[in-house]
Amino acid sequence: MNAMTPGCPTETDTSALFQRFPHLRKIELLWGSRECRNFIFALMTDTRGGGRQGFPPEHAMTIMKLLMEHDFNYPQFEHGGHDGRWGDDRR
């Protein structure tokens, strides 16, 4: 349990991330599911054809930690739901 964010099922400190981007609290509701893994992965992927501004470095690092933590705890969702490439999502 995240000591900094009451009720958050992660070990990663999400307090600053959720304070700056409250809509990302969706991660708490989805945690432990394929949908959560896909949601976190999509946050790190440009799905707007270069129109995405990106997250400040400290928040990008938190998102990366969340993805790594989710993959570690729920490896069954690591593959599938995306094509495995980092970067843009043009197909």
SVG drawing of the C-alpha trace seen along z (x, -y; Angstrom):
<svg xmlns="http://www.w3.org/2000/svg" viewBox="-12 -20 25 34">
<polyline fill="none" stroke="black" stroke-width="0.4" points="0.0,0.0 1.3,-3.5 1.9,-5.3 1.7,-8.7 -1.6,-8.1 -4.3,-6.5 -6.1,-3.7 -3.7,-3.4 -2.8,0.2 0.7,-0.6 4.1,-0.9 5.0,-3.7 4.4,-7.2 1.6,-8.6 0.7,-11.6 2.3,-14.3 1.2,-12.7 -2.5,-12.5 -2.4,-16.0 -1.2,-17.4 -3.3,-15.0 -6.3,-14.0 -7.9,-12.2 -5.0,-9.6 -6.6,-8.3 -8.3,-6.0 -5.2,-3.9 -6.3,-3.1 -9.6,-1.7 -8.1,0.3 -5.0,1.6 -4.3,5.3 -6.1,5.5 -5.2,5.6 -7.1,2.4 -4.8,0.7 -1.7,2.0 -3.0,0.7 -4.0,-2.7 -0.6,-3.2 1.2,-2.2 -1.0,-4.6 0.0,-7.4 3.6,-6.8 2.7,-6.5 2.0,-9.3 -1.4,-8.5 -2.1,-12.0 0.4,-12.0 3.0,-14.2 0.4,-16.4 1.0,-15.2 3.0,-17.5 4.2,-14.8 4.5,-14.8 7.1,-16.7 10.1,-14.4 9.2,-13.7 5.6,-12.6 6.9,-10.6 9.2,-8.7 6.3,-7.9 4.3,-6.6 7.2,-4.5 7.5,-3.1 3.8,-2.3 4.1,-0.4 7.1,1.5 5.4,2.3 2.3,3.4 4.2,5.7 6.1,7.2 3.0,7.9 0.8,8.9 3.1,10.3 0.1,12.0 -0.9,8.6 2.5,7.5 2.1,8.8 -1.0,8.3 -3.2,5.3 -0.4,3.4 2.2,4.3 5.2,4.1 6.8,1.0 7.7,-2.1 7.1,-5.5 4.3,-6.5 1.3,-4.3 0.8,-4.8 -0.1,-1.5"/>
</svg>
